[in-house]
């Protein structure tokens, strides 16, 4: 394997997303590990071939093997540039692995600071991905200097299932992790939620469907950016007469949505996502408001994105974050003048705490728990692959049910929001986004 020349401290390993268009409009993304000088890639490596994750011989075409590359790059930067200055992968030793993994857990790596914290699950993932990377390196006949006896020790234990003594491999060293026990700032009062939605309806209508898809269909912000218009098959409405009884969002594949091929965001789980039944009418109302807003507005007809910027191109995830930040700046000014003390307090907290569009998905999940839904249903409407997140909400169910008692209406009548509730009449002059992404 070729060595890496270390000419300066600006060099580092990073991830390069290579996007391919197949079958006409389907996007397939592959992550590559590259050597960068600052932000500029200067050399491609074959290191990604050792970071495949599962090791399975067969993988779906859409498989992107995302998280492990972040951990592997962090490890590579540590051993190549930050501490040991090795020049080739085969120089890796057990001491380097142990030093990195301990430093990752205790948050004492070169770029960590006193505010850095990592959860137990994050540390476990780091251990698994980094050790798997080195194992795969050796499996492909690249012998390293790792003494595996310093990494693993064999432990005998009684297996109740097998009814015999078995031998397991465990880490031969201890990793202590530093986790921030402060609660993530994501809870939201009902009035604060309404204020945020009202600000979006009145002054940021360009992201109205992004918010609605999160609040009423449980979509992740990046997934909402992938939704196409109804006439392009992105949204399906099923009606009986004038009554709506089903709405589905097509997230079965990532498709090309911009002529410049700028990524709009990823889909974590490919699926057809239904809008939660209790929110069908509200979603339809917001959809009609949005469609009235964009009537006659230009968009890239070859791709049919639902949410677009001033240039007619699909809204990107990063553009959504920036637009939402503007929404919060306006909403908190309204909150601090509310007659509700809890809303006033929440507004003041928004001056020192960040809020992201994930708040809509959080609000959505809280509602499902309050409505009495169980784990399989919550996972279904959230588009979850694992039960971990849904279980977290269910474990806090008693507290969420208490919050339900203070809510006068669980199904919001969004039609009334348009009648001078906060701002007065909508001001279309302020509704266009300044974002060009």
C-alpha positions in Angstrom: 0.0 0.0 0.0 1.3 3.5 -0.8 2.4 5.7 2.0 1.0 9.1 2.8 3.4 12.1 2.6 3.0 14.4 5.6 3.9 17.9 4.3 1.8 20.1 6.6 -0.8 20.2 9.3 -3.6 21.2 6.8 -3.8 17.6 5.5 -6.5 15.4 6.8 -8.8 12.6 5.8 -12.4 13.3 5.0 -15.4 11.9 3.2 -16.2 12.5 -0.4 -19.8 11.7 -1.6 -19.8 10.4 -5.1 -23.3 10.6 -6.6 -24.4 8.5 -9.5 -27.7 8.7 -11.5 -29.0 5.3 -12.5 -32.2 4.2 -14.3 -32.8 7.7 -15.4 -33.5 9.5 -12.2 -32.5 7.3 -9.3 -29.6 8.6 -7.2 -27.0 6.3 -5.7 -24.4 7.7 -3.3 -21.1 6.2 -2.5 -18.8 7.5 0.3 -15.1 7.6 -0.4 -12.3 8.4 2.0 -10.1 11.1 0.5 -7.0 13.1 1.5 -7.8 16.8 1.8 -5.8 19.9 2.0 -8.1 22.2 3.9 -11.4 21.7 2.2 -10.0 20.6 -1.2 -9.6 16.9 -2.0 -6.1 16.3 -3.2 -6.0 12.5 -3.4 -8.3 9.5 -3.4 -7.5 6.5 -1.3 -8.7 2.9 -1.2 -9.3 3.1 2.5 -13.1 3.0 2.1 -12.7 -0.6 1.0 -11.9 -1.6 4.5 -14.7 0.4 6.1 -17.6 -1.6 4.7 -19.2 -2.1 8.1 -21.2 -5.3 7.9 -18.8 -7.5 6.0 -21.7 -9.1 4.2 -20.9 -10.3 0.6 -24.2 -9.0 -0.7 -25.5 -5.5 -0.3 -28.4 -3.6 -1.7 -27.7 -1.1 -4.4 -29.0 1.7 -2.1 -26.8 0.7 0.8 -24.6 3.7 1.7 -22.7 2.5 4.8 -22.7 6.0 6.3 -21.8 6.3 10.0 -18.6 4.2 10.1 -16.8 6.5 7.7 -17.0 9.3 10.3 -15.4 7.2 13.0 -12.8 5.7 10.7 -11.7 9.1 9.4 -11.4 10.4 12.9 -9.1 7.4 13.7 -7.1 7.9 10.5 -6.5 11.6 11.3 -5.4 10.7 14.8 -2.8 8.1 13.7 -1.6 9.9 10.6 -1.6 13.5 11.5 -2.6 14.4 15.1 -0.4 12.1 17.3 1.6 9.3 15.7 2.5 10.5 12.2 2.4 7.1 10.6 2.8 7.0 6.8 0.9 3.8 5.9 -2.0 1.8 7.3 0.2 -1.2 8.1 2.1 0.8 10.7 -1.0 0.8 13.0 -0.3 -0.8 16.4 -2.3 -2.0 19.3 -1.1 1.0 21.4 -2.5 3.4 18.8 -5.9 1.7 18.8 -6.1 1.7 22.6 -4.9 5.3 22.8 -7.5 6.5 20.3 -10.4 4.5 21.7 -9.7 5.6 25.3 -9.3 9.2 24.1 -12.6 9.1 22.1 -14.5 7.8 25.2 -12.9 10.3 27.7 -13.2 13.2 25.1 -9.5 14.0 25.3 -8.7 13.7 21.6 -6.7 16.7 20.1 -9.8 18.5 18.8 -12.0 17.9 21.9 -12.7 20.6 24.4 -14.3 20.8 27.8 -17.7 20.8 26.3 -17.2 17.7 24.3 -19.3 14.7 25.4 -20.1 11.3 23.9 -22.8 8.8 24.7 -22.2 5.2 25.6 -23.8 4.1 22.3 -21.5 6.5 20.3 -18.4 5.0 22.0 -19.6 1.5 21.4 -20.1 2.3 17.7 -16.6 3.9 17.5 -15.0 0.7 19.0 -16.9 -1.6 16.6 -16.3 0.4 13.5 -12.6 1.2 14.1 -11.7 -2.4 15.1 -13.7 -3.8 12.2 -11.8 -1.5 9.9 -8.4 -2.9 11.1 -9.8 -6.5 11.0 -10.9 -6.0 7.4 -7.5 -4.5 6.5 -5.8 -7.6 7.7 -8.4 -9.9 6.1 -7.5 -8.4 2.8 -3.9 -9.5 3.4 -2.5 -6.2 4.7 -0.6 -7.2 7.8 -0.5 -4.5 10.5 1.6 -4.3 13.6 -1.4 -4.8 15.9 -0.8 -7.3 18.8 -4.4 -8.5 19.1 -3.7 -10.0 22.6 -3.5 -6.4 23.8 -6.9 -5.7 22.3 -8.9 -8.8 23.3 -8.9 -11.2 26.2 -10.7 -14.5 26.3 -13.3 -14.9 29.0 -15.2 -18.1 29.9 -18.8 -17.8 30.9 -21.8 -20.1 31.3 -24.3 -20.0 28.5 -27.8 -20.7 29.8 -29.1 -21.1 26.3 -26.4 -23.6 25.2 -26.2 -25.1 28.7 -22.4 -25.2 28.6 -19.3 -23.1 29.3 -18.4 -20.9 26.3 -15.4 -18.7 25.6 -16.0 -15.1 24.5 -13.6 -12.3 23.4 -13.8 -9.0 25.4 -11.8 -5.9 25.2 -8.6 -6.3 27.3 -8.6 -2.6 28.3 -11.1 -0.2 29.9 -12.7 2.7 28.2 -14.4 5.4 30.3 -16.8 7.6 28.5 -17.9 11.2 29.3 -21.6 11.7 28.5 -23.4 15.0 28.8 -26.3 14.3 31.1 -28.1 17.5 30.3 -31.4 17.0 28.6 -31.5 17.7 24.9 -33.4 20.9 24.2 -36.3 19.7 22.1 -39.5 19.9 24.2 -41.9 22.5 23.1 -45.1 24.0 24.6 -48.3 23.8 22.6 -48.6 27.5 22.2 -44.9 27.8 21.1 -45.6 25.1 18.5 -48.6 27.0 17.1 -46.6 30.3 17.1 -43.8 28.6 15.0 -46.3 27.2 12.6 -48.0 30.5 12.3 -44.8 32.3 11.5 -44.1 29.8 8.8 -47.6 30.1 7.3 -47.6 33.9 7.3 -44.0 34.8 6.5 -42.1 31.6 5.4 -44.7 29.8 3.4 -41.9 28.5 1.1 -41.0 25.9 3.8 -44.6 25.2 4.9 -44.7 21.6 3.5 -41.3 20.8 4.9 -42.7 21.6 8.4 -46.0 19.9 7.7 -44.3 16.7 6.6 -42.4 16.6 9.8 -45.2 17.5 12.1 -48.0 15.3 10.6 -46.1 12.5 8.8 -43.1 12.2 11.0 -40.5 12.8 8.2 -37.0 13.7 9.0 -36.0 17.2 7.7 -33.7 15.7 5.0 -36.4 13.3 3.9 -39.0 16.1 3.6 -36.6 17.8 1.1 -36.8 14.7 -1.1 -40.6 14.8 -1.6 -41.8 15.5 -5.2 -45.0 17.2 -6.3 -48.3 15.3 -6.5 -48.3 15.2 -10.3 -44.8 13.6 -10.1 -46.0 10.9 -7.8 -44.5 12.3 -4.7 -47.7 12.6 -2.7 -50.9 10.5 -3.1 -54.3 11.6 -1.9 -57.1 9.1 -1.5 -60.6 10.7 -1.2 -64.1 9.4 -1.0 -66.2 12.3 -2.2 -64.8 15.3 -0.5 -63.5 13.3 2.5 -59.8 12.5 2.7 -59.1 9.0 4.1 -55.4 8.4 3.2 -52.3 10.4 2.2 -49.0 8.7 1.3 -45.6 10.1 0.7 -43.3 8.4 -1.7 -39.9 7.9 -0.1 -39.1 4.6 -1.9 -35.9 5.9 -3.5 -33.7 9.0 -3.7 -34.2 10.6 -7.1 -32.5 13.4 -8.9 -34.2 16.7 -7.9 -31.9 19.4 -9.2 -30.2 20.0 -12.5 -27.0 21.0 -10.7 -27.0 17.7 -8.8 -26.5 19.4 -5.5 -27.7 16.8 -2.8 -30.9 17.9 -1.1 -30.6 15.4 1.8 -30.8 11.7 2.4 -33.6 9.2 3.1 -32.8 7.1 6.1 -35.4 4.4 5.4 -36.9 4.0 2.0 -40.6 3.6 2.3 -44.1 4.8 1.5 -45.0 6.9 4.5 -48.6 7.6 5.5 -49.7 10.7 7.2 -51.0 9.9 10.6 -54.9 9.5 10.4 -55.6 12.1 13.1 -53.7 14.7 11.0 -55.2 14.1 7.6 -57.5 17.1 7.5 -54.8 19.4 8.9 -52.2 18.2 6.4 -54.5 18.7 3.5 -55.4 22.2 4.7 -51.7 23.2 4.8 -51.1 21.5 1.5 -53.8 23.7 -0.1 -52.4 26.8 1.5 -48.9 25.9 0.1 -50.2 25.1 -3.4 -52.0 28.4 -3.5 -48.7 30.1 -2.5 -46.6 28.4 -5.3 -49.2 28.7 -8.0 -47.5 30.0 -11.1 -44.1 29.8 -9.5 -41.3 28.4 -11.7 -39.7 25.0 -10.8 -37.5 22.5 -12.6 -40.1 20.5 -14.5 -37.7 17.7 -15.3 -37.6 16.8 -11.6 -40.7 18.1 -9.9 -39.5 19.0 -6.4 -42.3 20.0 -4.0 -40.4 22.6 -2.1 -38.2 25.0 -4.1 -36.1 28.1 -3.7 -36.4 31.4 -5.7 -34.5 29.8 -8.6 -37.0 27.0 -8.9 -34.5 24.4 -7.6 -35.3 21.9 -4.9 -34.7 23.1 -1.3 -31.7 21.5 0.3 -31.4 20.3 3.9 -28.9 23.1 4.7 -31.1 25.7 3.1 -34.0 24.4 5.3 -31.9 24.8 8.4 -31.0 28.4 7.6 -34.6 29.3 6.8 -35.8 27.6 10.0 -33.3 29.6 12.0 -35.0 32.8 10.6 -38.4 31.4 11.7 -37.2 30.9 15.3 -35.7 34.4 15.5 -39.2 35.8 14.6 -41.1 33.3 16.7 -39.2 33.9 19.9 -40.0 37.6 19.8 -43.7 36.7 19.8 -43.3 34.1 22.5 -41.7 36.5 25.0 -44.8 38.8 24.7 -47.2 36.0 25.3 -49.7 36.1 28.2 -48.7 32.5 28.9 -45.8 32.4 31.4 -44.5 29.0 30.1 -44.5 30.4 26.5 -42.6 33.5 27.7 -40.0 31.3 29.4 -39.7 29.1 26.3 -39.1 32.2 24.1 -36.4 33.4 26.4 -34.7 30.0 26.3 -34.6 30.2 22.5 -32.0 33.0 22.9 -29.5 30.6 24.5 -30.6 27.2 23.0 -30.7 26.1 19.4 -33.8 24.6 17.9 -33.8 22.7 14.6 -36.6 21.4 12.3 -36.3 18.1 14.1 -38.7 19.7 16.6 -41.6 18.8 14.3 -40.7 15.1 14.3 -40.4 15.3 18.1 -43.8 17.0 18.4 -45.3 14.4 16.1 -43.9 11.5 18.2 -45.1 13.0 21.5 -48.6 13.2 20.0 -48.5 9.5 19.0 -47.5 8.5 22.5 -50.2 10.8 24.0 -52.8 9.2 21.6 -51.9 5.8 23.1 -50.0 4.3 20.2 -47.6 1.4 20.9 -44.1 0.6 19.8 -44.9 -1.0 16.3 -47.2 1.9 15.3 -44.8 4.6 16.5 -42.0 3.0 14.5 -44.2 2.7 11.5 -45.2 6.3 11.4 -41.7 7.6 12.3 -40.0 5.4 9.6 -37.7 3.9 12.2 -35.4 0.9 11.5 -34.8 0.2 15.2 -37.0 0.5 18.3 -34.5 2.6 20.3 -35.9 6.0 19.7 -39.6 5.0 20.0 -38.8 3.2 23.2 -37.3 6.3 24.6 -40.6 8.2 24.1 -42.6 5.3 25.6 -40.5 5.2 28.7 -41.4 8.8 29.3 -45.1 8.1 28.6 -46.4 9.0 32.0 -44.9 12.5 31.8 -46.2 13.0 28.3 -49.7 12.0 29.4 -49.6 14.7 32.1 -48.9 17.2 29.4 -52.0 16.1 27.6 -54.2 17.4 30.4 -53.1 20.9 29.6 -54.0 20.8 26.0 -57.4 22.1 25.1 -57.5 20.7 21.5 -55.4 17.8 20.2 -56.4 18.3 16.5 -55.5 21.9 15.6 -57.8 23.9 13.3 -55.2 25.5 11.0 -57.8 27.3 9.0 -58.3 29.7 12.0 -54.7 30.5 12.1 -54.9 32.7 9.0 -57.3 35.2 10.5 -55.2 37.8 12.2 -54.2 35.5 15.0 -50.7 36.8 15.4 -49.6 39.0 12.5 -52.9 39.9 10.9 -53.2 39.4 7.2 -50.4 37.4 5.5 -47.7 39.4 3.9 -46.7 37.7 0.7 -43.9 40.2 0.1 -42.0 38.6 3.0 -42.7 35.0 2.0 -40.0 34.4 -0.6 -36.8 32.8 0.7 -33.5 34.5 0.0 -31.8 31.2 -0.2 -30.4 30.2 -3.6 -29.3 26.7 -2.8 
